[in-house]
Structure formats: C-alpha cells, structure tokens
C-alpha cells in the first residue's frame, strides 16, 4: 500500500517493480503494477504527495512476462477518470438484510 510522504516537497516519485520474483509473488507483473497505481491514486484522494509517479519495470521482466504497456496505460486512464475515493476518515453507512 502506498503511503504519502510528509513534507509536501512534491518531488517525482519513482517506484521500481523489483523483487517480485524473489518474493515469490504468484501475481502477474501487470497485476502488481495495477495494485501500485490503485494504491497511489487512493493516497492522492486524501493528500497530494507528488506531481508525478514513474513505475520502473526491469528490462528482463518487461520481456519475460510480456508486460502490455498499452493495456496498463488504459488502466491508468480509467482509474484516474472514474475512481471516486472518499476521505479515509469518512464514515460509511451500511444496510443490513434480516
């Protein structure tokens, strides 16, 4: 999960997708990258940590795992346009079925 750095210096953020093989994650690289994007956008809903985030995919992973950059771009555009996050302190209202 992405945590917003304090201080508000708005420096570009670089997030490498390293170690996913060593961590023995079974998720495809694209799924890991989508989780990073979603977490970053959720963090941005409550504060503005930076103007830009760059996700770095190792060259070997890019080719061996056939990362589809066009599909990832579509995902980022979709999430940025249609996701509506609320403040983390907001209290939701639930309903119960009895």
HELIX and SHEET records of a PDB file:
HELIX    1   1 UNK A   29  UNK A   44  1                                  16    
HELIX    2   2 UNK A   59  UNK A   64  1                                   6    
HELIX    3   3 UNK A   69  UNK A   82  1                                  14    
SHEET    1   A 2 UNK A  13  UNK A  16  0                                        
SHEET    2   A 2 UNK A  53  UNK A  56  1                                        
END                                                                             
